[in-house]
Amino acid sequence: MLYEKESYALNGAMFEVHKHLGPGLLEKVYQEALAHELTLQNIPFEREKEFAIIYKGHTLTQKYIADFVCFDKIIVELKSVDEISDVFRAQVINYLKITGYKLALLQNFNRTHLTTAERLINLPKKDINSGFTNM
């Protein structure tokens, strides 16, 4: 399994946050709590990491902002919604493709019983006209 130890640690941190806060709060609350938990567990992360969007060689003013990039290689996206839809999954897969990262974890905190985050894997495709670059 890709980045097994890191994924296990990240899921553990998310379970800890959910154990203390439960469902029903805003996404930003879970983001702040997870940042604190990651710090407590000495898990390296960047919160709200920006990626410039390149379209046909032109850098757009809009940026993609990842909720978290952990271990310098895993995108962690948080939601607090009734249900994770295919639109959210497609969005995260797109983030993976254009950042070049191989793994993203997508977690919905608005559940009575939290489950392991969805693992989304980057299946490389070449796209020379658009993408993201680290800021």
ZIFENVEN-V133392 format. One record per pair of residues at least 6 apart in sequence whose C-alpha atoms are under 8 Angstrom apart, sorted by the first residue. I is the first residue (numbers start at 1). J is the second residue. Records with the same first field share a line. If there is no record, write none. Layout:
I->J + J
//
This chain:
2->103
6->71
7->105
9->43
10->38 + 43
11->116 + 117
13->34 + 37 + 38 + 41
14->34
15->114
16->37
17->30 + 33 + 34 + 37
18->109 + 114
22->109 + 110 + 111 + 112
23->80 + 109 + 110 + 111 + 112
24->80 + 109 + 110 + 111
25->80 + 110
26->80
27->78 + 79 + 80 + 109
30->78 + 109
31->67 + 78
35->47
38->44 + 45
43->70 + 71
44->70 + 71 + 72
45->68 + 69 + 70 + 71 + 72
46->68 + 69 + 70
47->66 + 67 + 68 + 69
48->65 + 66 + 67 + 68 + 69
49->65 + 66 + 67 + 68 + 69 + 135
50->63 + 64 + 65 + 66 + 134 + 135
51->63 + 64 + 65 + 66 + 99 + 132 + 133 + 134 + 135
52->59 + 60 + 61 + 62 + 63 + 64 + 132 + 133 + 134 + 135
53->59 + 60 + 61 + 62 + 63 + 64 + 130 + 131 + 132 + 133
54->60 + 129 + 130 + 131 + 132 + 133
55->129 + 130 + 131
56->128 + 129 + 130
57->129 + 130
64->132
66->75 + 76 + 77
67->75 + 76 + 77 + 78
68->75 + 76 + 77
69->75 + 76
70->76
73->101 + 102 + 103
74->101 + 102 + 103 + 104 + 105
75->96 + 101 + 103 + 104 + 105
76->104 + 105 + 106 + 107
77->92 + 104 + 105 + 106 + 107
78->106 + 107 + 108 + 109
79->106 + 107 + 108 + 109 + 110
80->108 + 109 + 110
81->108 + 109 + 110
82->110 + 111
83->108
84->108
89->106 + 120
92->104 + 106 + 120
93->104 + 120 + 121 + 122
96->102 + 103 + 104 + 121 + 122
97->122 + 123 + 124 + 125 + 131
98->130 + 131 + 132
99->131 + 132 + 133 + 134
100->122 + 124
101->122
102->121 + 122 + 123
103->119 + 120 + 121 + 122
104->119 + 120 + 121
105->117 + 118 + 119 + 120
106->117 + 118 + 119 + 120
107->116 + 117 + 118
108->114 + 117
//
